[in-house]
Amino acid sequence: MGFVPIGVTLTGQIHTCIICHSPMKKNGKTPAGTQRWRCINCNASTSFKRPDTTERNVLVGFINWLLSKHSQAEHAATSARTFRRTTQWCWDVYPFLNQTGEVFDEIQVDGIYLRPGWCLLIAIADGKVIGWQWCDHEKSEAWLELLKHFPQPKVVVTDGGSGLLKALKTLWPGVEVQRCLVHIQRTVRTYLTKNPRTEAGRSLRQLSLQLTKIKDQEEAARWAAALANWQAQYQYLLDERTYAKDWTGPWPRGISRSRKSWPTHERLIKAYNAMSKVLKRGHLFTFLKSELTGLGISATTNMIEGAINSGIREMTRLHRGMPIEHRRRACEWFCWSHADENDRAKLPLLIKESRKVLKELEAKKAPAEELVGPELYGTASVAEEGLYARSGWGGRSR
């Protein structure tokens, strides 16, 4: 009976024996289904173990659970506790994408808030995630950090988040901007409600509902003329003001008591400005420009809202109860899984890089300073202070 070695080494694509370093060949499988190998020289038999393959399969199962609606017990073949213990290290793996430098015709950007102070900025192109960035809120520095990895596209489609226009002027000064028409409609509805009480509010809301029905530049010109006619007809309402000295009754909400006057129809003004300001900037009908009509530029951010943002919200709802750090990692894995397969970093590389980062962080930790000499102040229980553990009837009175 030959000696059974404890392992083999891998040289290229050839399995070699650790005893005589001769090539090995396949020799059936073990009862567990693992490939068995036998040395062609010394006849030693062993099974070749691949810890990297095991880690990859565990990580794949962990990602599949995050993207599913099943609980840990339903997803795992074992108990939920075993699943948590087996996949605990997966929370320390940071997914990232390979930036290829591809030039896109259109990039859609949006931000989603997990909780106050935690915002995830996402960029997609051709329906696939191309990058993400964490920040406290949508500010220009965060947008610059996200967009600096990509070449300048022809159009950026946005919902008008704060700080983005400033970042675009700094990074891509000549890029075209298309504001999401659906978000503009939602803004107008917020200020006017679905059923405005005034004739001016009803006609302005009808103008907002026509935005998503415009298909060519002629219809866009007629819409812009209709908005100008509305402004000329109801300018007296936009100019009307209410003075504090003439106000009677409860003080209006949102108005500081130090103000002497305020617009009477403030919500009507905000609804009008939500469309007129975007129109003046030239960001309302960018998708209809002649040089961009053949590229199929989107007029809304529905692709990122419906496919990515809604998916992240559903995932966090199904797996609710996760701490914020686990929630962040889950969102990153969701974005990674919705990226192009060629842009995804391979799972073995993700594991390797994450462990490298963890080792660097541990090395940077300063060693604890060792105290020399007797301890002056401590937290131990001592008999002199009457704080030591007693047993029996010591110190008690009958």
Residue pairs with C-beta under 8 A, 6 or more apart in sequence:
2 42
2 43
2 44
2 45
3 19
3 42
3 44
4 44
4 45
4 46
5 17
5 18
5 19
5 44
5 46
6 18
6 46
7 18
7 46
7 48
7 49
8 15
8 16
8 17
8 18
8 24
8 37
8 46
8 48
9 15
9 16
9 18
10 16
10 48
14 23
14 24
15 23
15 24
15 37
15 48
16 22
16 23
16 24
17 23
17 24
17 39
17 41
17 42
17 44
19 39
19 42
19 44
20 39
20 41
20 42
20 44
22 39
22 40
22 41
22 42
23 39
23 40
24 37
24 38
24 39
24 40
24 46
25 37
25 38
25 40
26 35
26 36
26 37
26 38
27 36
27 37
27 38
27 45
28 36
29 35
29 36
30 36
30 47
34 47
34 49
35 47
35 48
36 45
36 46
36 47
37 45
37 46
37 47
37 48
38 44
38 45
39 45
52 348
52 351
55 348
55 351
56 347
56 348
56 351
58 86
58 87
58 90
59 87
59 90
59 93
59 347
59 350
59 351
60 347
61 75
61 76
61 87
62 87
62 90
63 333
63 337
64 75
65 72
65 75
65 76
65 83
65 87
66 315
66 319
66 330
66 333
66 334
67 315
67 333
67 334
67 337
68 75
69 318
71 80
72 80
72 83
72 84
73 79
73 80
73 83
75 83
76 82
76 83
91 325
91 326
91 329
92 354
92 355
92 358
93 329
93 350
93 351
93 354
94 329
94 332
94 350
94 353
94 354
94 357
95 332
95 333
95 335
95 336
95 345
95 350
96 336
96 345
96 350
96 353
97 129
97 130
97 131
97 336
97 339
97 343
97 344
97 345
98 342
98 343
98 344
98 345
99 131
99 149
99 150
99 343
100 342
100 343
101 151
102 151
103 151
103 152
103 153
104 125
104 126
104 130
104 150
104 151
104 153
105 153
105 154
105 155
105 295
105 297
106 125
106 153
106 154
106 155
106 156
106 157
106 295
106 297
106 298
107 123
107 124
107 125
107 130
107 147
107 150
107 153
107 155
107 156
107 157
108 123
108 124
108 125
108 156
108 157
108 158
108 298
108 301
108 303
108 304
109 121
109 122
109 123
109 124
109 143
109 146
109 147
109 156
109 157
109 158
109 161
109 164
109 301
109 304
110 121
110 122
110 158
110 159
110 161
110 301
110 304
110 305
110 308
110 309
111 119
111 120
111 121
111 122
111 138
111 161
112 119
112 120
112 122
112 309
112 312
112 313
113 119
113 120
114 120
114 316
114 324
114 327
114 328
114 331
115 324
117 136
117 137
118 134
118 136
118 324
118 328
119 134
119 135
119 136
119 137
119 138
119 142
120 132
120 133
120 134
120 312
120 328
120 331
120 335
121 132
121 133
121 134
121 135
121 138
121 142
121 143
121 146
122 129
122 131
122 132
122 304
122 308
122 309
122 335
123 129
123 130
123 131
123 132
123 146
123 147
123 150
124 130
124 303
124 304
124 308
125 153
126 340
127 303
127 307
128 338
128 339
128 340
128 343
129 308
129 335
129 336
129 338
129 339
130 150
130 339
130 340
130 343
131 146
131 149
131 150
132 146
132 331
132 332
132 335
133 142
133 143
133 145
133 146
134 328
135 141
135 142
135 145
137 162
138 161
138 162
138 163
138 164
139 162
139 163
140 163
140 164
140 166
140 167
140 170
141 163
141 167
142 163
143 163
143 164
143 167
143 168
144 167
144 170
144 171
147 167
147 168
147 171
147 172
148 171
152 171
152 172
152 174
152 175
153 172
153 175
154 175
154 176
154 292
154 295
154 297
155 175
155 176
155 177
155 178
155 286
155 287
155 292
155 295
155 297
156 164
156 168
156 172
156 175
156 176
156 177
156 178
157 178
157 180
157 297
157 298
157 299
157 300
157 301
158 164
158 177
158 178
158 179
158 180
158 301
159 179
159 180
159 183
159 301
160 179
160 180
160 183
160 184
160 278
165 177
168 175
168 177
176 286
176 289
176 292
177 281
177 283
177 286
178 283
178 286
178 287
178 297
178 298
178 299
179 278
179 283
179 284
180 299
180 300
180 301
180 302
181 211
181 212
181 284
181 299
181 300
182 212
182 300
182 301
182 302
183 300
183 301
184 208
184 211
184 274
184 275
184 278
184 284
185 208
185 209
185 211
185 212
187 271
187 274
188 204
188 205
188 208
188 271
188 274
188 275
189 205
189 208
191 267
191 268
191 270
191 271
191 274
192 201
192 204
192 205
192 267
192 268
192 271
194 205
196 202
196 204
196 205
198 237
198 265
198 268
200 230
200 233
200 234
200 237
200 265
200 268
201 268
201 271
203 230
204 230
204 268
204 271
204 272
205 271
207 223
207 226
207 227
207 230
207 275
208 271
208 275
210 223
211 223
211 275
211 284
212 299
212 300
213 219
214 220
214 223
214 285
214 288
216 288
217 285
217 288
217 290
220 284
220 285
220 288
224 279
227 275
227 276
227 279
230 272
231 238
231 272
231 276
234 268
237 264
237 265
237 268
238 263
238 265
238 268
238 269
238 272
240 263
240 264
240 265
241 261
241 262
241 263
241 264
242 261
242 262
242 263
242 264
243 260
243 261
244 257
244 259
244 260
244 261
245 260
251 257
252 262
255 262
263 269
275 284
278 284
286 292
286 297
287 293
287 297
287 298
287 299
307 338
308 334
308 335
308 338
311 334
311 338
312 331
312 334
315 330
315 331
315 334
316 322
316 327
316 330
316 331
319 330
322 330
336 344
345 353
381 387
381 388
381 389
382 388
